[in-house]
Structure formats: structure tokens, C-alpha cells
Amino acid sequence: MTQIQWQQLEATVQQMSDAEKQRLAKLLEAPAALPETPHNPSLGLFADEPELIDEMMAGVYHDRENYRLRTGD
């Protein structure tokens, strides 16, 4: 957030009624809801191996550029 955006936010909050400030405070106290993701047991399987994933994907991209996946008749 830039300094100007922060100043605009402060000015907006200062103009709010007490009820609006209390409502905002309650919203900020509540934990942010995370979007639900479908259960996938493979998700995170390589969480500790980012270099391995990078190496695998480099191979995939190389093969995709250099080899035809389908050949015509």
C-alpha cells in the first residue's frame, strides 16, 4: 500500500461513524476465510522438492517444443 493510499484510508476511517468503526473492527478481528479447495491427495506431494518440479517441467517444455505429440496420416 502506498503512502497516499494509506492516507486516504485513514481519512475514510476518520469520517466513519462509531457504529461503522465497530463493524470494521469486528471484520478485522475475524480470521480471513480461505477459499475451499477440492481434496487432492497429490496436492503438495512435491512441496519439499521445488527444484525437482522445476527440472521436470523444463523437460516437459523442452520435449513439447522439440517433439510432435501427434502425427498426421
ABEGO torsion letter per residue (X at the ends): XBAAAAAAAAAAAAABBAAAAAAAAAAAABBBBBBBBBBBAABGAAAABAAAAAAAAAAAAAAAAABBABBBX
